[in-house]
Amino acid sequence: RTAEELYDVGADPHQRMNVAGDPKYAKVLAHMRQVLEEWIKETGDEIPRDPTPDKFHRETGKPL
């Protein structure tokens, strides 16, 4: 998985095209990063150091 995912759900309702690397969405991505940082500070919710691995392939849906 990529480190960041961002989708234009209006243009891509099935969320198949990650636009996080698209310069057109740079301001939106920066805003979402800021919102996430505020959430982490307010709630103490952090990304675990050793996250549980995915059980299914994200594109095929088949078990890993």
N, CA, C and O atoms as CSV, one atom per row, in Angstrom:
chain,resi,resn,atom,element,x,y,z
A,1,ARG,N,N,0.835,-1.190,0.000
A,1,ARG,CA,C,0.000,0.000,0.000
A,1,ARG,C,C,0.867,1.235,0.000
A,1,ARG,O,O,1.972,1.245,0.543
A,2,THR,N,N,0.350,2.268,-0.614
A,2,THR,CA,C,1.069,3.539,-0.603
A,2,THR,C,C,0.923,4.186,0.774
A,2,THR,O,O,0.011,3.857,1.533
A,3,ALA,N,N,1.823,5.097,1.080
A,3,ALA,CA,C,1.789,5.763,2.388
A,3,ALA,C,C,0.547,6.630,2.549
A,3,ALA,O,O,0.001,6.753,3.645
A,4,GLU,N,N,0.108,7.229,1.449
A,4,GLU,CA,C,-1.080,8.085,1.495
A,4,GLU,C,C,-2.017,7.723,0.349
A,4,GLU,O,O,-1.583,7.370,-0.748
A,5,GLU,N,N,-3.300,7.818,0.629
A,5,GLU,CA,C,-4.307,7.600,-0.394
A,5,GLU,C,C,-5.302,8.753,-0.351
A,5,GLU,O,O,-5.731,9.183,0.719
A,6,LEU,N,N,-5.658,9.241,-1.531
A,6,LEU,CA,C,-6.631,10.319,-1.660
A,6,LEU,C,C,-7.430,10.047,-2.922
A,6,LEU,O,O,-6.859,9.771,-3.977
A,7,TYR,N,N,-8.752,10.126,-2.814
A,7,TYR,CA,C,-9.613,9.815,-3.945
A,7,TYR,C,C,-10.587,10.945,-4.196
A,7,TYR,O,O,-11.085,11.567,-3.257
A,8,ASP,N,N,-10.861,11.212,-5.466
A,8,ASP,CA,C,-11.879,12.168,-5.876
A,8,ASP,C,C,-13.159,11.360,-6.055
A,8,ASP,O,O,-13.445,10.870,-7.147
A,9,VAL,N,N,-13.921,11.226,-4.981
A,9,VAL,CA,C,-15.091,10.343,-5.015
A,9,VAL,C,C,-16.191,10.855,-5.931
A,9,VAL,O,O,-17.064,10.082,-6.326
A,10,GLY,N,N,-16.176,12.132,-6.277
A,10,GLY,CA,C,-17.138,12.641,-7.245
A,10,GLY,C,C,-16.844,12.118,-8.638
A,10,GLY,O,O,-17.755,11.726,-9.368
A,11,ALA,N,N,-15.571,12.112,-9.004
A,11,ALA,CA,C,-15.155,11.651,-10.325
A,11,ALA,C,C,-14.859,10.149,-10.350
A,11,ALA,O,O,-14.905,9.521,-11.408
A,12,ASP,N,N,-14.561,9.584,-9.194
A,12,ASP,CA,C,-14.156,8.180,-9.098
A,12,ASP,C,C,-14.874,7.535,-7.902
A,12,ASP,O,O,-14.244,7.265,-6.879
A,13,PRO,N,N,-16.184,7.288,-8.022
A,13,PRO,CA,C,-16.953,6.797,-6.874
A,13,PRO,C,C,-16.512,5.432,-6.354
A,13,PRO,O,O,-16.815,5.082,-5.213
A,14,HIS,N,N,-15.805,4.662,-7.168
A,14,HIS,CA,C,-15.336,3.343,-6.722
A,14,HIS,C,C,-13.918,3.411,-6.151
A,14,HIS,O,O,-13.341,2.388,-5.782
A,15,GLN,N,N,-13.376,4.597,-6.082
A,15,GLN,CA,C,-12.070,4.868,-5.470
A,15,GLN,C,C,-10.979,3.948,-6.020
A,15,GLN,O,O,-10.312,3.231,-5.275
A,16,ARG,N,N,-10.821,3.989,-7.317
A,16,ARG,CA,C,-9.813,3.157,-7.985
A,16,ARG,C,C,-8.547,3.933,-8.334
A,16,ARG,O,O,-7.487,3.335,-8.524
A,17,MET,N,N,-8.648,5.280,-8.421
A,17,MET,CA,C,-7.504,6.094,-8.835
A,17,MET,C,C,-7.021,6.939,-7.660
A,17,MET,O,O,-7.667,7.917,-7.282
A,18,ASN,N,N,-5.886,6.558,-7.090
A,18,ASN,CA,C,-5.295,7.311,-5.988
A,18,ASN,C,C,-4.675,8.586,-6.561
A,18,ASN,O,O,-3.749,8.518,-7.368
A,19,VAL,N,N,-5.187,9.749,-6.142
A,19,VAL,CA,C,-4.711,11.033,-6.666
A,19,VAL,C,C,-3.768,11.744,-5.694
A,19,VAL,O,O,-3.481,12.927,-5.875
A,20,ALA,N,N,-3.290,11.051,-4.682
A,20,ALA,CA,C,-2.420,11.681,-3.683
A,20,ALA,C,C,-1.153,12.260,-4.302
A,20,ALA,O,O,-0.630,13.251,-3.793
A,21,GLY,N,N,-0.648,11.680,-5.371
A,21,GLY,CA,C,0.566,12.180,-6.011
A,21,GLY,C,C,0.318,13.181,-7.127
A,21,GLY,O,O,1.265,13.660,-7.751
A,22,ASP,N,N,-0.940,13.502,-7.386
A,22,ASP,CA,C,-1.299,14.415,-8.466
A,22,ASP,C,C,-1.199,15.862,-7.965
A,22,ASP,O,O,-1.877,16.223,-7.004
A,23,PRO,N,N,-0.361,16.696,-8.604
A,23,PRO,CA,C,-0.210,18.092,-8.165
A,23,PRO,C,C,-1.528,18.866,-8.123
A,23,PRO,O,O,-1.656,19.825,-7.362
A,24,LYS,N,N,-2.496,18.462,-8.924
A,24,LYS,CA,C,-3.804,19.117,-8.937
A,24,LYS,C,C,-4.485,19.038,-7.569
A,24,LYS,O,O,-5.300,19.897,-7.231
A,25,TYR,N,N,-4.159,18.025,-6.794
A,25,TYR,CA,C,-4.790,17.802,-5.491
A,25,TYR,C,C,-3.874,18.150,-4.318
A,25,TYR,O,O,-4.166,17.775,-3.183
A,26,ALA,N,N,-2.780,18.855,-4.569
A,26,ALA,CA,C,-1.794,19.158,-3.518
A,26,ALA,C,C,-2.409,19.927,-2.345
A,26,ALA,O,O,-2.116,19.622,-1.189
A,27,LYS,N,N,-3.258,20.919,-2.630
A,27,LYS,CA,C,-3.864,21.697,-1.542
A,27,LYS,C,C,-4.819,20.838,-0.718
A,27,LYS,O,O,-4.850,20.936,0.508
A,28,VAL,N,N,-5.591,20.005,-1.390
A,28,VAL,CA,C,-6.523,19.121,-0.680
A,28,VAL,C,C,-5.735,18.155,0.199
A,28,VAL,O,O,-6.091,17.941,1.358
A,29,LEU,N,N,-4.672,17.572,-0.342
A,29,LEU,CA,C,-3.855,16.636,0.425
A,29,LEU,C,C,-3.221,17.326,1.639
A,29,LEU,O,O,-3.196,16.756,2.730
A,30,ALA,N,N,-2.715,18.535,1.456
A,30,ALA,CA,C,-2.128,19.288,2.575
A,30,ALA,C,C,-3.174,19.549,3.654
A,30,ALA,O,O,-2.887,19.433,4.846
A,31,HIS,N,N,-4.381,19.899,3.235
A,31,HIS,CA,C,-5.464,20.123,4.197
A,31,HIS,C,C,-5.798,18.841,4.950
A,31,HIS,O,O,-5.978,18.868,6.167
A,32,MET,N,N,-5.880,17.733,4.246
A,32,MET,CA,C,-6.205,16.456,4.895
A,32,MET,C,C,-5.100,16.026,5.867
A,32,MET,O,O,-5.385,15.447,6.915
A,33,ARG,N,N,-3.855,16.306,5.523
A,33,ARG,CA,C,-2.750,16.021,6.452
A,33,ARG,C,C,-2.915,16.829,7.736
A,33,ARG,O,O,-2.717,16.310,8.834
A,34,GLN,N,N,-3.279,18.100,7.592
A,34,GLN,CA,C,-3.473,18.974,8.754
A,34,GLN,C,C,-4.627,18.469,9.618
A,34,GLN,O,O,-4.514,18.430,10.843
A,35,VAL,N,N,-5.727,18.085,8.988
A,35,VAL,CA,C,-6.877,17.552,9.727
A,35,VAL,C,C,-6.471,16.289,10.493
A,35,VAL,O,O,-6.866,16.106,11.645
A,36,LEU,N,N,-5.687,15.425,9.857
A,36,LEU,CA,C,-5.228,14.200,10.521
A,36,LEU,C,C,-4.351,14.527,11.729
A,36,LEU,O,O,-4.522,13.944,12.800
A,37,GLU,N,N,-3.410,15.463,11.553
A,37,GLU,CA,C,-2.537,15.843,12.673
A,37,GLU,C,C,-3.345,16.383,13.845
A,37,GLU,O,O,-3.051,16.065,14.997
A,38,GLU,N,N,-4.356,17.195,13.565
A,38,GLU,CA,C,-5.211,17.728,14.626
A,38,GLU,C,C,-5.972,16.597,15.323
A,38,GLU,O,O,-6.102,16.595,16.547
A,39,TRP,N,N,-6.469,15.645,14.547
A,39,TRP,CA,C,-7.189,14.493,15.113
A,39,TRP,C,C,-6.270,13.697,16.040
A,39,TRP,O,O,-6.669,13.323,17.143
A,40,ILE,N,N,-5.043,13.441,15.593
A,40,ILE,CA,C,-4.091,12.683,16.406
A,40,ILE,C,C,-3.831,13.406,17.727
A,40,ILE,O,O,-3.823,12.775,18.785
A,41,LYS,N,N,-3.620,14.716,17.677
A,41,LYS,CA,C,-3.359,15.494,18.890
A,41,LYS,C,C,-4.565,15.494,19.828
A,41,LYS,O,O,-4.412,15.354,21.042
A,42,GLU,N,N,-5.766,15.652,19.263
A,42,GLU,CA,C,-6.984,15.723,20.081
A,42,GLU,C,C,-7.349,14.386,20.717
A,42,GLU,O,O,-7.843,14.352,21.844
A,43,THR,N,N,-7.112,13.299,20.014
A,43,THR,CA,C,-7.587,11.994,20.477
A,43,THR,C,C,-6.491,11.071,20.995
A,43,THR,O,O,-6.780,10.086,21.676
A,44,GLY,N,N,-5.232,11.382,20.677
A,44,GLY,CA,C,-4.148,10.480,21.052
A,44,GLY,C,C,-4.123,9.227,20.181
A,44,GLY,O,O,-3.428,8.260,20.495
A,45,ASP,N,N,-4.877,9.246,19.095
A,45,ASP,CA,C,-4.950,8.111,18.169
A,45,ASP,C,C,-3.751,8.161,17.238
A,45,ASP,O,O,-3.603,9.112,16.470
A,46,GLU,N,N,-2.898,7.157,17.295
A,46,GLU,CA,C,-1.687,7.127,16.478
A,46,GLU,C,C,-1.642,5.864,15.634
A,46,GLU,O,O,-2.313,4.875,15.931
A,47,ILE,N,N,-0.842,5.912,14.578
A,47,ILE,CA,C,-0.642,4.733,13.739
A,47,ILE,C,C,0.208,3.744,14.524
A,47,ILE,O,O,1.269,4.110,15.029
A,48,PRO,N,N,-0.247,2.484,14.636
A,48,PRO,CA,C,0.539,1.511,15.389
A,48,PRO,C,C,1.884,1.239,14.722
A,48,PRO,O,O,2.007,1.303,13.499
A,49,ARG,N,N,2.880,0.938,15.534
A,49,ARG,CA,C,4.212,0.629,15.002
A,49,ARG,C,C,4.203,-0.679,14.224
A,49,ARG,O,O,4.940,-0.837,13.250
A,50,ASP,N,N,3.374,-1.607,14.654
A,50,ASP,CA,C,3.309,-2.924,14.013
A,50,ASP,C,C,1.843,-3.217,13.664
A,50,ASP,O,O,1.184,-3.987,14.363
A,51,PRO,N,N,1.326,-2.600,12.578
A,51,PRO,CA,C,-0.089,-2.787,12.256
A,51,PRO,C,C,-0.413,-4.217,11.844
A,51,PRO,O,O,0.442,-4.946,11.341
A,52,THR,N,N,-1.645,-4.594,12.065
A,52,THR,CA,C,-2.109,-5.906,11.639
A,52,THR,C,C,-2.069,-5.958,10.113
A,52,THR,O,O,-2.583,-5.052,9.457
A,53,PRO,N,N,-1.470,-6.993,9.540
A,53,PRO,CA,C,-1.401,-7.055,8.073
A,53,PRO,C,C,-2.781,-7.257,7.448
A,53,PRO,O,O,-3.689,-7.806,8.072
A,54,ASP,N,N,-2.917,-6.803,6.204
A,54,ASP,CA,C,-4.154,-7.025,5.474
A,54,ASP,C,C,-4.363,-8.527,5.279
A,54,ASP,O,O,-3.404,-9.282,5.127
A,55,LYS,N,N,-5.623,-8.946,5.286
A,55,LYS,CA,C,-5.940,-10.355,5.072
A,55,LYS,C,C,-6.333,-10.631,3.626
A,55,LYS,O,O,-6.388,-11.782,3.194
A,56,PHE,N,N,-6.609,-9.539,2.872
A,56,PHE,CA,C,-7.048,-9.693,1.491
A,56,PHE,C,C,-6.286,-8.728,0.597
A,56,PHE,O,O,-5.938,-7.624,1.017
A,57,HIS,N,N,-6.027,-9.145,-0.635
A,57,HIS,CA,C,-5.387,-8.284,-1.620
A,57,HIS,C,C,-6.339,-7.139,-1.931
A,57,HIS,O,O,-7.518,-7.367,-2.201
A,58,ARG,N,N,-5.833,-5.900,-1.894
A,58,ARG,CA,C,-6.694,-4.727,-2.023
A,58,ARG,C,C,-7.306,-4.574,-3.410
A,58,ARG,O,O,-8.354,-3.943,-3.543
A,59,GLU,N,N,-6.689,-5.128,-4.439
A,59,GLU,CA,C,-7.236,-4.982,-5.792
A,59,GLU,C,C,-8.046,-6.189,-6.231
A,59,GLU,O,O,-9.090,-6.044,-6.867
A,60,THR,N,N,-7.567,-7.383,-5.893
A,60,THR,CA,C,-8.269,-8.586,-6.351
A,60,THR,C,C,-9.316,-9.073,-5.364
A,60,THR,O,O,-10.266,-9.752,-5.752
A,61,GLY,N,N,-9.149,-8.729,-4.077
A,61,GLY,CA,C,-10.064,-9.203,-3.052
A,61,GLY,C,C,-9.791,-10.621,-2.609
A,61,GLY,O,O,-10.488,-11.151,-1.743
A,62,LYS,N,N,-8.776,-11.245,-3.199
A,62,LYS,CA,C,-8.449,-12.632,-2.839
A,62,LYS,C,C,-7.662,-12.669,-1.530
A,62,LYS,O,O,-6.893,-11.755,-1.235
A,63,PRO,N,N,-7.860,-13.734,-0.747
A,63,PRO,CA,C,-7.104,-13.862,0.507
A,63,PRO,C,C,-5.594,-13.899,0.243
A,63,PRO,O,O,-5.136,-14.442,-0.762
A,64,LEU,N,N,-4.845,-13.314,1.161
A,64,LEU,CA,C,-3.384,-13.324,1.051
A,64,LEU,C,C,-2.816,-14.571,1.695
A,64,LEU,O,O,-1.600,-14.762,1.704
